[in-house]
Amino acid sequence: MDDALLRSLTPAVLGVLVRRGADFAAAEDAVQDALVEAVRVWPDDPPRDPKGWLVTVAWRRFLDVARADTARRRREDSVEEVPPAGAAVDDTLQLYFLCAHPSLTPSSAVALTLRAVGGLTTRQIAQAYLVPEATMAQRISRAKRTVSGVRLDRPGDVATVLRVLYLVFNEGYSGDVDLAAEAIRLTRQVAASIDHPEVAGLLALMLLHHARRAGRTAPDGRLVPLAEQDRTRWDTASIAEGVAILQSALARDRLGEFQAQAAIAALHADAPTARETDWVQIVEWYDELARLTGSPVVRLNRAVAVGEADGARAGLAALAALDGSLPRYAAVAAHLHERDGDLDTAARLYAEAAHQAATLAERDHLTRQAARLNSRRDR
């Protein structure tokens, strides 16, 4: 049984049922029933048209449940109908829009996207987010109820879909599901469905970040900063693909935040060594990104780039204009003070940043940085 094939067909089949008028929750249940039946039947009797088979079985399951509803019964005449090939893209894209509907919280939108579009089980999603399966089941059920009354008669919001997929990507790896790889797969699917430079920008950004994954941690699990990473461990094929996709998107002259982020990632990936990084151009891209987003986090990262391009004092001046309560502010300040030669202040700020760290790996890294400076000072 080809599990990858079933997962790839799930969103298109679900999209067909929803387009035909099925309630989202009922349609999802019907598709799951069809998938179970496929696992039972296909090994001995594989269909010539897997998608058409799933659509037919799922629609029949839905009609069986909804037979008492006269309006639903009228659709029974189209049971054997398989949507034309051109409709598959639209159905799948509409499903993405539905799963990322503005009425959903970000966490609910992510869970529903992974369940309905990604084809992951509730258990897999729960493991990935380190929550009990019952908790995740409730979250998904609430999300399905929320979107059940939503009509798919208006264009969806591409930006919302991209933000949801980026949230999935940033979860990385946990449990038995690689969410970063899953996010790339789903973004490829959206890119195949819609010609939009920001979709291409997000796909390029994911590929460029994912390409550096092997270099981010040492064998003992220790976090390795970008400047210290072994660049021979980076995935050059993914970098080349990401750069090519980005260049094509930028050529359309419709710059968006994901394209700008991807451009920064591409400059890091293009540098043979950390010393050869084009920090001046990175600062310019951060200026564009700040203009597009107005994000204080972008300005925080820009301060780091300014410190590399124009010296630590310039970076500290850029940092001084920002709110000290920003996440990672203390870590950035520590890095810039160390570059400026103020080791006492840097050590204190590294220790402060360690207490504020969001992950154990980051906390350990910052603690080691503080200890390193303290040991140098005490010699």
Phi, psi and chi 1 to 4 in degrees:
 res  aa     phi    psi   chi1   chi2   chi3   chi4
   1 MET       -  129.6  173.5   55.8   61.2      -
   2 ASP   -90.2   93.6 -170.0  -19.1      -      -
   3 ASP   -62.8  -36.5  -68.4  -23.1      -      -
   4 ALA   -62.7  -38.3      -      -      -      -
   5 LEU   -63.7  -45.3  173.8   61.8      -      -
   6 LEU   -60.7  -43.5  -73.5  177.2      -      -
   7 ARG   -65.1  -37.1  -73.5 -178.4   59.9 -164.3
   8 SER   -70.6  -28.5   67.7      -      -      -
   9 LEU   -85.6  -20.6  -68.8  174.1      -      -
  10 THR   -54.2  -51.6  -65.3      -      -      -
  11 PRO   -63.1  -37.3   19.6  -31.5      -      -
  12 ALA   -65.8  -41.6      -      -      -      -
  13 VAL   -66.9  -44.4  175.2      -      -      -
  14 LEU   -62.7  -39.5 -177.9   52.8      -      -
  15 GLY   -62.3  -37.2      -      -      -      -
  16 VAL   -62.6  -46.4  170.2      -      -      -
  17 LEU   -63.4  -42.2  -93.3   65.8      -      -
  18 VAL   -66.1  -40.3  171.8      -      -      -
  19 ARG   -63.6  -33.2  175.7  170.2   58.7   83.7
  20 ARG   -74.0   -6.9  -70.6 -176.6  179.3 -177.9
  21 GLY   112.2    3.7      -      -      -      -
  22 ALA   -71.7  140.1      -      -      -      -
  23 ASP   -59.1  138.7  168.8   87.4      -      -
  24 PHE   -56.8  -48.6 -177.7   87.9      -      -
  25 ALA   -62.4  -43.2      -      -      -      -
  26 ALA   -67.0  -38.8      -      -      -      -
  27 ALA   -63.6  -42.3      -      -      -      -
  28 GLU   -63.6  -40.4 -148.8  -97.1  -13.3      -
  29 ASP   -62.4  -41.3  -71.3  -18.0      -      -
  30 ALA   -66.0  -40.0      -      -      -      -
  31 VAL   -65.6  -40.9  172.0      -      -      -
  32 GLN   -62.0  -39.4  -68.9  -55.2  -47.8      -
  33 ASP   -61.9  -40.0  -73.5  -16.0      -      -
  34 ALA   -66.1  -37.1      -      -      -      -
  35 LEU   -65.8  -41.5  -66.8  173.6      -      -
  36 VAL   -60.6  -43.2  170.1      -      -      -
  37 GLU   -64.5  -37.4 -174.5   69.7    3.2      -
  38 ALA   -63.7  -42.0      -      -      -      -
  39 VAL   -60.3  -34.9  170.1      -      -      -
  40 ARG   -77.0  -39.5 -174.4 -177.7   70.5   82.9
  41 VAL   -95.3  -41.0  172.4      -      -      -
  42 TRP   -61.0  -37.7  -74.5   12.8      -      -
  43 PRO   -55.0  -35.9  -28.0   37.5      -      -
  44 ASP   -94.8  -24.2  -63.6  -34.9      -      -
  45 ASP  -143.2   70.4 -174.8   19.7      -      -
  46 PRO   -65.5  135.5   22.8  -32.2      -      -
  47 PRO   -78.0  154.2   29.1  -34.5      -      -
  48 ARG   -73.5  -31.3  -75.4  179.2  -62.6  178.7
  49 ASP  -124.0   86.8  178.6    6.2      -      -
  50 PRO   -56.5  -42.3  -25.8   35.5      -      -
  51 LYS   -67.0  -45.5 -179.8 -169.7  166.7 -171.0
  52 GLY   -60.6  -38.4      -      -      -      -
  53 TRP   -61.9  -46.4 -171.6   98.4      -      -
  54 LEU   -65.1  -40.6  -72.7  170.1      -      -
  55 VAL   -60.9  -46.5  168.0      -      -      -
  56 THR   -62.4  -48.5  -61.6      -      -      -
  57 VAL   -66.2  -43.4  172.7      -      -      -
  58 ALA   -64.8  -41.3      -      -      -      -
  59 TRP   -65.8  -38.6 -174.4 -118.1      -      -
  60 ARG   -63.6  -42.2  -79.0  176.4  173.3  158.1
  61 ARG   -60.4  -43.3  -70.5  -73.0 -166.1  -85.2
  62 PHE   -62.5  -44.3  169.1   72.3      -      -
  63 LEU   -65.6  -35.2  -71.5  174.0      -      -
  64 ASP   -60.4  -41.4  -73.8  -16.6      -      -
  65 VAL   -73.4  -36.1  173.0      -      -      -
  66 ALA  -100.1   15.5      -      -      -      -
  67 ARG   -58.7  -29.9 -164.0  170.4  -63.2  -83.9
  68 ALA   -69.0  -18.8      -      -      -      -
  69 ASP   -85.2  114.9 -174.7  -27.8      -      -
  70 THR   -60.1  -39.3  -55.7      -      -      -
  71 ALA   -64.3  -38.3      -      -      -      -
  72 ARG   -68.1  -38.1  -59.2  -86.1 -166.3 -114.3
  73 ARG   -63.6  -30.1 -166.5 -176.2  -53.8  131.2
  74 ARG   -63.8  -25.0  -69.9 -160.9 -169.8  101.7
  75 ARG   -78.6   -4.7  -62.1 -169.1 -175.5   96.7
  76 GLU   -63.9  -23.0 -163.3  164.6    6.5      -
  77 ASP   -62.1  -21.9  -68.0  -21.3      -      -
  78 SER  -100.2   19.4   63.1      -      -      -
  79 VAL   -55.9  -45.4  165.6      -      -      -
  80 GLU   -82.2   -3.6  -59.9  -60.8  -25.9      -
  81 GLU   -74.8  130.2  175.4 -172.4  -11.0      -
  82 VAL  -107.1  130.2  175.9      -      -      -
  83 PRO   -61.3  147.1   20.9  -30.7      -      -
  84 PRO   -60.0  156.7   21.1  -32.7      -      -
  85 ALA   -55.9  -36.5      -      -      -      -
  86 GLY   -67.0  -20.8      -      -      -      -
  87 ALA   -80.0  -19.3      -      -      -      -
  88 ALA   -60.5  -43.0      -      -      -      -
  89 VAL   -62.0  -46.9  165.5      -      -      -
  90 ASP   -61.5  -43.4  -67.6  -21.6      -      -
  91 ASP   -61.7  -45.1  -68.4  -28.7      -      -
  92 THR   -65.1  -43.5  -58.8      -      -      -
  93 LEU   -63.8  -41.3 -170.5   58.5      -      -
  94 GLN   -61.5  -35.2  -72.4  -70.3   71.4      -
  95 LEU   -66.2  -39.4 -170.7   60.1      -      -
  96 TYR   -58.3  -45.7  -86.1   94.7      -      -
  97 PHE   -60.6  -41.3  -69.0  142.8      -      -
  98 LEU   -65.3  -43.7 -172.5   61.5      -      -
  99 CYS   -70.0  -20.4  -69.2      -      -      -
 100 ALA  -108.7   28.7      -      -      -      -
 101 HIS   -61.7  141.0 -164.9  -92.3      -      -
 102 PRO   -58.5  -20.5  -23.9   33.5      -      -
 103 SER   -73.8  -12.5   61.5      -      -      -
 104 LEU   -92.5  147.0  -65.0  169.9      -      -
 105 THR   -70.4  158.1   63.7      -      -      -
 106 PRO   -55.3  -42.1  -28.4   35.9      -      -
 107 SER   -66.4  -37.2   60.7      -      -      -
 108 SER   -69.3  -40.0  -65.4      -      -      -
 109 ALA   -63.5  -40.6      -      -      -      -
 110 VAL   -63.3  -47.9  164.9      -      -      -
 111 ALA   -61.9  -43.9      -      -      -      -
 112 LEU   -67.9  -37.7 -168.4   59.3      -      -
 113 THR   -62.3  -44.9  -63.3      -      -      -
 114 LEU   -65.9  -34.8  -70.2  172.4      -      -
 115 ARG   -75.5  -52.7 -178.2   76.6  176.6   89.4
 116 ALA   -84.6  -38.8      -      -      -      -
 117 VAL   -95.7  -40.2 -176.9      -      -      -
 118 GLY   -79.3  -22.5      -      -      -      -
 119 GLY    75.7   16.6      -      -      -      -
 120 LEU   -77.9  152.8  -58.8 -175.9      -      -
 121 THR   -78.4  160.2   66.3      -      -      -
 122 THR   -59.9  -38.2  -58.2      -      -      -
 123 ARG   -62.4  -43.5  179.9 -173.3   61.0   79.1
 124 GLN   -63.0  -42.2  -72.1  174.9  -42.3      -
 125 ILE   -66.3  -41.7  -59.0  169.7      -      -
 126 ALA   -61.4  -43.6      -      -      -      -
 127 GLN   -63.0  -40.4  -75.6 -175.1  -17.6      -
 128 ALA   -64.3  -33.9      -      -      -      -
 129 TYR  -101.0    7.5  -77.2   90.0      -      -
 130 LEU    56.1   44.1  -56.3  177.3      -      -
 131 VAL  -127.4  158.0  -59.9      -      -      -
 132 PRO   -59.9  148.3  -23.0   33.7      -      -
 133 GLU   -60.0  -38.3 -175.3  173.2   -9.8      -
 134 ALA   -62.6  -37.8      -      -      -      -
 135 THR   -64.6  -44.2  -59.7      -      -      -
 136 MET   -68.0  -37.3 -175.4   55.6   68.5      -
 137 ALA   -60.8  -41.8      -      -      -      -
 138 GLN   -64.7  -40.9  -69.5  175.6  -10.7      -
 139 ARG   -62.5  -43.8 -175.7 -179.5  -58.9  174.2
 140 ILE   -68.1  -40.2  -67.0  171.8      -      -
 141 SER   -62.3  -43.5  -67.0      -      -      -
 142 ARG   -62.7  -40.9  -75.3 -164.6  -60.7  -91.2
 143 ALA   -63.5  -42.2      -      -      -      -
 144 LYS   -63.5  -40.3  -71.6 -164.3  -74.0 -171.6
 145 ARG   -64.5  -37.7  -73.5 -163.9  -61.3  -89.9
 146 THR   -62.6  -40.7  -61.2      -      -      -
 147 VAL   -94.5   -0.5  -60.0      -      -      -
 148 SER   -60.9  -32.5  -75.1      -      -      -
 149 GLY   -94.0    3.3      -      -      -      -
 150 VAL   -77.6  129.7  174.5      -      -      -
 151 ARG   -90.3  138.3  -67.2  177.2   58.0   84.0
 152 LEU   -96.6   55.5  -65.3  178.5      -      -
 153 ASP  -113.8   11.3   55.2   -4.3      -      -
 154 ARG  -133.3  155.3  -63.8 -179.9 -177.8  178.2
 155 PRO   -60.0  140.1  -22.0   32.5      -      -
 156 GLY   -82.3  171.8      -      -      -      -
 157 ASP   -96.8  104.7 -178.8    8.2      -      -
 158 VAL   -61.1  -39.7  174.3      -      -      -
 159 ALA   -60.3  -38.2      -      -      -      -
 160 THR   -67.1  -41.9  -58.1      -      -      -
 161 VAL   -59.3  -44.1  172.0      -      -      -
 162 LEU   -65.6  -38.9  -61.8 -174.1      -      -
 163 ARG   -63.7  -39.5  -77.7 -166.0  -66.4  -88.6
 164 VAL   -64.6  -44.6  168.7      -      -      -
 165 LEU   -64.8  -35.1  -69.1  174.6      -      -
 166 TYR   -69.1  -34.7 -162.2   39.2      -      -
 167 LEU   -61.7  -42.6  -75.0  173.2      -      -
 168 VAL   -61.1  -46.6  175.2      -      -      -
 169 PHE   -59.3  -41.9  178.4   79.5      -      -
 170 ASN   -72.8  -10.1  -76.1  -35.1      -      -
 171 GLU   -74.8  -19.5  -74.0  -61.7  -35.7      -
 172 GLY    70.0 -121.2      -      -      -      -
 173 TYR  -129.4  130.6  176.9   86.8      -      -
 174 SER  -160.1  149.3 -175.3      -      -      -
 175 GLY    64.9 -143.5      -      -      -      -
 176 ASP  -103.6   18.0   62.4   -5.2      -      -
 177 VAL  -123.5  127.6  177.8      -      -      -
 178 ASP   -89.2   96.5 -174.5  -21.0      -      -
 179 LEU   -69.3  -29.4  -71.7 -179.2      -      -
 180 ALA   -63.9  -46.2      -      -      -      -
 181 ALA   -65.5  -37.5      -      -      -      -
 182 GLU   -64.5  -41.1  179.9   65.7   14.4      -
 183 ALA   -63.5  -39.2      -      -      -      -
 184 ILE   -63.7  -43.7  -69.3  172.3      -      -
 185 ARG   -59.9  -45.7 -176.1 -178.3   74.1   83.3
 186 LEU   -68.3  -37.3  -65.2  177.7      -      -
 187 THR   -68.4  -35.4  -55.1      -      -      -
 188 ARG   -59.6  -40.1  -75.1 -170.6 -169.3  -81.3
 189 GLN   -63.6  -42.7 -163.8  169.6   58.8      -
 190 VAL   -65.3  -41.8  175.6      -      -      -
 191 ALA   -61.6  -32.2      -      -      -      -
 192 ALA   -75.4  -17.7      -      -      -      -
 193 SER   -97.4  -23.5  -57.3      -      -      -
 194 ILE  -143.5  134.9 -175.3  170.0      -      -
 195 ASP   -92.3   93.2 -176.3   20.0      -      -
 196 HIS  -141.1  127.0 -166.6  -65.8      -      -
 197 PRO   -61.9  -29.9   18.4  -29.9      -      -
 198 GLU   -74.6  -29.0  -88.7  -66.4   82.8      -
 199 VAL   -64.4  -45.5  176.6      -      -      -
 200 ALA   -62.8  -38.3      -      -      -      -
 201 GLY   -62.2  -42.2      -      -      -      -
 202 LEU   -66.5  -42.6  177.5   58.2      -      -
 203 LEU   -61.7  -42.4  179.6   56.1      -      -
 204 ALA   -62.5  -43.9      -      -      -      -
 205 LEU   -60.2  -45.8  176.4   61.9      -      -
 206 MET   -61.3  -45.9  -71.5  179.0  175.0      -
 207 LEU   -62.7  -40.8  -71.3  167.9      -      -
 208 LEU   -69.0  -40.3  -70.7  164.0      -      -
 209 HIS   -69.1  -43.6  -82.4  -40.4      -      -
 210 HIS   -65.2  -29.7 -157.2   53.5      -      -
 211 ALA   -62.6  -26.4      -      -      -      -
 212 ARG   -93.1    3.5  -56.7 -158.0  -55.7  -99.6
 213 ARG   -57.5  -43.8  177.0  171.9  172.8  170.5
 214 ALA   -63.7  -24.3      -      -      -      -
 215 GLY   -91.5   -4.7      -      -      -      -
 216 ARG   -78.1  -21.3  -72.1 -163.3 -175.0  103.3
 217 THR  -129.9  145.7   54.4      -      -      -
 218 ALA   -81.3  166.4      -      -      -      -
 219 PRO   -54.9  -28.2  -28.3   36.1      -      -
 220 ASP   -88.0    8.0   61.1    0.1      -      -
 221 GLY    89.5   -1.8      -      -      -      -
 222 ARG   -68.2  139.3  177.2  173.7   51.1   85.9
 223 LEU   -70.1  132.0 -168.8   66.4      -      -
 224 VAL  -110.7  115.6 -179.0      -      -      -
 225 PRO   -60.5  156.2  -18.9   30.6      -      -
 226 LEU   -53.7  -43.9  176.5   60.2      -      -
 227 ALA   -64.7  -22.3      -      -      -      -
 228 GLU  -103.5    0.8  -59.8  172.9   18.5      -
 229 GLN   -71.5  146.2  -71.2  177.4   18.2      -
 230 ASP   -78.8  103.7  178.3   -1.7      -      -
 231 ARG   -71.5  -12.8  -60.9 -175.9  178.4 -141.7
 232 THR   -71.7  -14.8   63.7      -      -      -
 233 ARG   -88.2   -7.2  -59.9 -175.0   66.3 -164.7
 234 TRP   -72.8  149.7  -69.2   -1.4      -      -
 235 ASP   -84.6   98.9 -177.1  -12.6      -      -
 236 THR   -66.8  -30.2   54.8      -      -      -
 237 ALA   -66.3  -42.8      -      -      -      -
 238 SER   -66.5  -37.0  -69.6      -      -      -
 239 ILE   -63.2  -46.1  -69.7  172.4      -      -
 240 ALA   -61.9  -42.0      -      -      -      -
 241 GLU   -65.2  -44.3 -177.6 -174.9    5.9      -
 242 GLY   -61.6  -43.0      -      -      -      -
 243 VAL   -64.6  -42.2  168.6      -      -      -
 244 ALA   -63.2  -43.5      -      -      -      -
 245 ILE   -64.0  -41.7  -68.4  170.9      -      -
 246 LEU   -63.9  -46.1  172.6   63.6      -      -
 247 GLN   -59.2  -40.3  -71.2  174.2  -22.9      -
 248 SER   -64.5  -40.0  177.9      -      -      -
 249 ALA   -67.8  -45.4      -      -      -      -
 250 LEU   -64.0  -30.0  -68.9  175.4      -      -
 251 ALA   -64.2  -17.8      -      -      -      -
 252 ARG   -83.6   -7.1  -59.8  175.3   65.3  174.1
 253 ASP    57.8   41.3 -161.8   23.8      -      -
 254 ARG  -130.0   69.6  -70.2  169.3   53.9 -164.7
 255 LEU   -64.6  137.2 -175.2   63.3      -      -
 256 GLY  -135.2  173.8      -      -      -      -
 257 GLU   -64.5  -35.8   61.4  179.0  -69.9      -
 258 PHE   -70.0  -35.7  -72.6  121.0      -      -
 259 GLN   -64.3  -40.7  -65.3  168.8   73.5      -
 260 ALA   -65.6  -42.3      -      -      -      -
 261 GLN   -62.8  -40.2  -71.8 -173.1   60.9      -
 262 ALA   -65.6  -35.5      -      -      -      -
 263 ALA   -63.5  -39.9      -      -      -      -
 264 ILE   -64.4  -45.1  -66.5  168.1      -      -
 265 ALA   -62.3  -37.3      -      -      -      -
 266 ALA   -66.1  -37.8      -      -      -      -
 267 LEU   -65.9  -37.9  -73.1  167.0      -      -
 268 HIS   -65.0  -44.1  -76.7  -60.4      -      -
 269 ALA   -68.8  -27.9      -      -      -      -
 270 ASP   -79.3  -20.0 -172.8   54.0      -      -
 271 ALA   -76.2  123.8      -      -      -      -
 272 PRO   -61.3  -33.7  -20.5   32.5      -      -
 273 THR  -137.4  163.2   66.0      -      -      -
 274 ALA   -60.1  -37.3      -      -      -      -
 275 ARG   -63.6  -28.1 -171.6  180.0  -63.8  -84.8
 276 GLU   -91.2    6.9  -64.4  172.4   89.2      -
 277 THR   -62.8  136.1  -57.1      -      -      -
 278 ASP   -83.8   80.1 -171.4  -14.8      -      -
 279 TRP   -68.3  -31.0  -73.3  105.8      -      -
 280 VAL   -61.2  -45.3  171.9      -      -      -
 281 GLN   -68.9  -33.6 -165.7  172.7  167.4      -
 282 ILE   -63.4  -41.2  -73.1  175.8      -      -
 283 VAL   -59.5  -41.6  170.8      -      -      -
 284 GLU   -62.2  -39.6  -67.0  172.8   -5.9      -
 285 TRP   -70.5  -35.1  -84.1  111.5      -      -
 286 TYR   -65.0  -34.2  -89.5  122.2      -      -
 287 ASP   -61.1  -44.0  -71.6  -22.3      -      -
 288 GLU   -63.1  -43.4  -69.9  -74.8   -6.2      -
 289 LEU   -65.4  -39.8 -169.8   55.5      -      -
 290 ALA   -64.7  -37.7      -      -      -      -
 291 ARG   -64.9  -38.2  179.6 -178.0   60.9   79.4
 292 LEU   -73.5  -36.5  -71.9  165.7      -      -
 293 THR  -109.9  -29.8   66.9      -      -      -
 294 GLY    65.9   17.1      -      -      -      -
 295 SER   -78.2  129.3  167.0      -      -      -
 296 PRO   -66.5  -27.7   20.2  -30.4      -      -
 297 VAL   -66.5  -37.9  174.3      -      -      -
 298 VAL   -61.6  -42.1  168.4      -      -      -
 299 ARG   -67.4  -30.9  -64.1 -171.7 -178.3  -80.4
 300 LEU   -65.2  -47.2 -177.6   68.6      -      -
 301 ASN   -65.5  -32.9  -68.1  -31.4      -      -
 302 ARG   -63.3  -36.8  177.0 -175.1  178.5  -82.9
 303 ALA   -60.3  -38.0      -      -      -      -
 304 VAL   -62.4  -47.1  176.2      -      -      -
 305 ALA   -63.8  -39.7      -      -      -      -
 306 VAL   -62.1  -40.4  169.5      -      -      -
 307 GLY   -61.3  -34.5      -      -      -      -
 308 GLU   -77.3  -37.8  -62.5  -69.6  -18.3      -
 309 ALA   -79.2  -41.3      -      -      -      -
 310 ASP  -119.2    2.9  -59.2  -35.2      -      -
 311 GLY   105.5  156.1      -      -      -      -
 312 ALA   -60.7  -38.2      -      -      -      -
 313 ARG   -61.6  -40.4  -66.0  -72.0  174.3   89.8
 314 ALA   -65.8  -39.0      -      -      -      -
 315 GLY   -64.3  -41.7      -      -      -      -
 316 LEU   -65.0  -35.7  -72.8  167.8      -      -
 317 ALA   -65.1  -41.3      -      -      -      -
 318 ALA   -66.0  -37.1      -      -      -      -
 319 LEU   -68.9  -33.5 -172.9   66.0      -      -
 320 ALA   -62.2  -22.9      -      -      -      -
 321 ALA   -81.4   -2.8      -      -      -      -
 322 LEU  -106.5  162.0  -58.5  175.4      -      -
 323 ASP   -73.8  125.8 -175.3  -12.7      -      -
 324 GLY   -66.6  -11.9      -      -      -      -
 325 SER   -86.9   -1.2   65.6      -      -      -
 326 LEU   -61.4  143.0  -78.9  169.7      -      -
 327 PRO   -56.5  134.8  -23.2   33.3      -      -
 328 ARG    74.1    5.1  -66.8 -174.1   61.1 -108.2
 329 TYR   -59.0  -47.5 -177.6   98.5      -      -
 330 ALA   -63.0  -37.8      -      -      -      -
 331 ALA   -65.5  -42.7      -      -      -      -
 332 VAL   -65.0  -44.1  169.9      -      -      -
 333 ALA   -60.7  -40.6      -      -      -      -
 334 ALA   -61.0  -46.3      -      -      -      -
 335 HIS   -59.4  -44.7  169.8   74.7      -      -
 336 LEU   -71.1  -38.3  -69.4  171.4      -      -
 337 HIS   -66.0  -36.5  -83.1  -69.5      -      -
 338 GLU   -63.9  -43.1  179.6 -178.4   -0.9      -
 339 ARG   -63.8  -27.5  -76.9 -179.4   53.8   82.3
 340 ASP   -84.9   -4.5 -165.7   39.5      -      -
 341 GLY    92.6    0.7      -      -      -      -
 342 ASP   -90.1   82.3 -173.5   -8.5      -      -
 343 LEU   -71.4  -33.1  -57.5 -170.6      -      -
 344 ASP   -62.7  -48.8  -72.2  -13.7      -      -
 345 THR   -64.6  -40.5  -59.9      -      -      -
 346 ALA   -62.7  -44.5      -      -      -      -
 347 ALA   -61.8  -43.3      -      -      -      -
 348 ARG   -62.8  -41.3  175.3  178.8   57.5   79.6
 349 LEU   -71.4  -35.4  -73.4  168.1      -      -
 350 TYR   -61.1  -42.8  -84.6  130.2      -      -
 351 ALA   -64.6  -41.1      -      -      -      -
 352 GLU   -63.0  -42.9  179.4 -176.9  -32.5      -
 353 ALA   -64.5  -35.2      -      -      -      -
 354 ALA   -61.6  -39.3      -      -      -      -
 355 HIS   -66.2  -26.0  -72.9  -65.0      -      -
 356 GLN   -96.1   -3.0  -59.5  168.5   -6.9      -
 357 ALA   -61.4  143.5      -      -      -      -
 358 ALA   -84.6  -21.9      -      -      -      -
 359 THR  -128.4  157.6   66.7      -      -      -
 360 LEU   -63.8  -41.2 -179.2   61.5      -      -
 361 ALA   -62.0  -42.8      -      -      -      -
 362 GLU   -66.6  -41.3 -174.8  179.9    2.1      -
 363 ARG   -61.2  -44.5 -173.5 -169.9   70.7 -171.8
 364 ASP   -62.9  -41.3  -71.4  -12.5      -      -
 365 HIS   -61.9  -47.0  168.8   69.9      -      -
 366 LEU   -67.7  -36.1  -67.7  167.9      -      -
 367 THR   -63.0  -41.4  -60.7      -      -      -
 368 ARG   -65.5  -35.9  -80.0 -166.9  -63.9  -89.2
 369 GLN   -62.5  -44.4  -63.9  -68.4   82.1      -
 370 ALA   -62.7  -44.1      -      -      -      -
 371 ALA   -63.9  -38.7      -      -      -      -
 372 ARG   -60.6  -45.2  173.8  178.3   57.4   81.7
 373 LEU   -69.8  -38.7  -65.9 -173.0      -      -
 374 ASN   -63.6  -38.4  -75.9  -31.7      -      -
 375 SER   -69.1  -35.8   65.6      -      -      -
 376 ARG   -67.4  -38.1  -74.7  171.8   56.4 -178.7
 377 ARG   -69.5  -32.5 -176.7 -171.1   58.7 -171.0
 378 ASP   -83.9   -6.4  -66.1  -20.5      -      -
 379 ARG   -70.1      -  -73.1  173.3 -173.9  169.7
